[in-house]
Amino acid sequence: MSQTRPVSLPPCRALVVGAGLTGCLAALALARAGWVVVVVDPLQRDTLLSRRRAYALSQSSLALLQQLGLAAALASHLWGFDQLTLQANRGRSQARIHHSDLPPDTPPAIGWIAEHRPVMTTLLGHLDQSPAVTLKLGLLDGGPSSPGGAGGAEDHAWDLVVAADGHGSRTRQTMGVHCWGWRYDQSCITVQVTLQGGDSTRAWEVFRDEGPLAVLPMGQGRAQVVWSMSRRRAVTLTAMDPGGFSRALAAVLPKGVELMAVCSTPQAFPVGLQLAQRFQRDNVLLLGEAAHCCHPLGGQGLNLCWRDVGCLHVLACRVGKGQRSINWLLHRYGRQRWLDTVATLLVTDGLLRLFTPGRWTPVRWLLAPLQRFSLAVLDRWGPLRSLVLQAMVYGWGNHQRCSVPQSYASRLSQATPVGRR
Ligand SMILES: Cc1cc2nc3c(=O)[nH]c(=O)nc-3n(C[C@H](O)[C@H](O)[C@H](O)COP(=O)(O)OP(=O)(O)OC[C@H]3O[C@@H](n4cnc5c(N)ncnc54)[C@H](O)[C@@H]3O)c2cc1C
């Protein structure tokens, strides 16, 4: 995994701006490729760890964790799901996708639910232990104009600046890179709950008139709910007393799934689609949400960010070994990340418009038969399920498949009793 740069050449130096999940993983990927890395973030460690959220990690994310030597450390924090049910038309149309729709040699799950804290703790722990990485957390301004930050005169001290400072990226603004995109008239509420009924390894994506609702199993009856709705309703719901919120949530859960308790404070986030008009300028690369973000529908957000990191890792290894130049990396990265990013954003947006047309009522009448038809075809036609599932879990383009060692695969199987379709 670690690459050795010829002793005659000094190691490449990178500044990573932002210590979110993308920035931390990018720093580790660069360090594993033999680079010397400094990571800056204005937030303190406790704040970075405190986000109450869970992510649906896909096969592409697991493959990268495996490649960077992190999969074993995270295995006990991942809860696999091997079934995914898509539902629309108030439960009348549905498509069931199963792990067996993937090629036979894949690890035994469609995806894995991971809570923010253990993932972040593991990444920060590995960064602390890496002699090639310096973490500078809690700087009042770790951003573009600060000493050592991206965009200032000090840029030249770095071979590469990786901007992973989130969707409002100051680095991107300082570079003068504009974005395409729009805000949806929707917010998304995330909350952790305990449930009764349903299958402990089944995830749900329910397309409701007001927006999609995802139920992601986390083991022992716990689940993360990601519930989209109009911004106004999200404000009303998050202001409700716990009893009122529980009743509202219980009413929208899939049939057969019963709410036992709400375990965290519901939090609402505005959602939108955003794509930077370019991913690179001078020696600065945009990574993760600094380059793109999409609706949480389908749980693609973090996986897309980590596929950026996977691409950076492969390119940085070649530069680290002295086989290629930094310029080659910068241009190659931009070219390699377009297809996957644009396709993922367009598909996510298309699905949202197909299944949640919102207030555009005449279109809704036209779309209802299309929704029924598409789910029925998906449910009945295996090759289509396989195609859709592979795009969801590996992304678009040439991505490395996951080959987990036997010990890890058996640990995942214990966490993921493979159910029947
Ligand atoms: C409601 C919701 C639910 C979601 N659910 C899922 C899911 O189920 N699965 C999934 O894959 N994804 C999901 N996502 C998306 C996922 O959370 C994001 O894709 C991911 O957090 C992006 O990580 P990031 O590191 O790129 O950005 P961020 O997490 O925003 O991190 C950016 C970091 O940069 C730092 N920073 C900011 N400015 C500066 C500066 N000037 N200098 C230095 N540092 C700076 C910030 O402090 C922060 O630490 C969801 C998103 C939302 C809103």
The ligand as a Gaussian input file, in Angstrom:
#p B3LYP/6-31G(d) Opt

LIG

0 1
 C      -29.349000      15.368000       5.348000
 C      -28.199000      14.717000       4.684000
 C      -28.116000      13.336000       4.699000
 C      -27.069000      12.701000       4.028000
 N      -27.035000      11.336000       4.002000
 C      -26.037000      10.727000       3.309000
 C      -25.988000       9.280000       3.192000
 O      -26.829000       8.546000       3.701000
 N      -24.967000       8.733000       2.494000
 C      -24.004000       9.525000       1.894000
 O      -23.122000       8.968000       1.242000
 N      -24.017000      10.863000       2.005000
 C      -25.010000      11.492000       2.673000
 N      -25.035000      12.868000       2.761000
 C      -23.942000      13.648000       2.152000
 C      -22.705000      13.691000       3.045000
 O      -23.011000      14.121000       4.346000
 C      -21.707000      14.638000       2.422000
 O      -21.507000      14.220000       1.095000
 C      -20.354000      14.618000       3.127000
 O      -20.476000      14.990000       4.478000
 C      -19.419000      15.618000       2.425000
 O      -18.178000      15.596000       3.036000
 P      -17.084000      16.717000       2.762000
 O      -15.930000      16.336000       3.624000
 O      -16.875000      16.883000       1.297000
 O      -17.732000      18.091000       3.265000
 P      -18.057000      18.523000       4.766000
 O      -18.533000      17.368000       5.555000
 O      -18.946000      19.714000       4.641000
 O      -16.636000      18.979000       5.361000
 C      -16.014000      20.183000       5.020000
 C      -14.977000      20.541000       6.089000
 O      -14.275000      21.691000       5.656000
 C      -14.122000      22.567000       6.752000
 N      -13.928000      23.944000       6.267000
 C      -14.884000      24.816000       5.865000
 N      -14.303000      25.973000       5.501000
 C      -12.979000      25.830000       5.675000
 C      -11.857000      26.694000       5.450000
 N      -11.997000      27.911000       4.996000
 N      -10.626000      26.208000       5.733000
 C      -10.451000      24.942000       6.184000
 N      -11.476000      24.102000       6.408000
 C      -12.729000      24.537000       6.139000
 C      -15.375000      22.381000       7.562000
 O      -15.170000      22.794000       8.905000
 C      -15.608000      20.875000       7.433000
 O      -14.960000      20.181000       8.456000
 C      -26.071000      13.493000       3.393000
 C      -26.151000      14.894000       3.427000
 C      -27.213000      15.499000       4.046000
 C      -27.310000      17.012000       4.045000

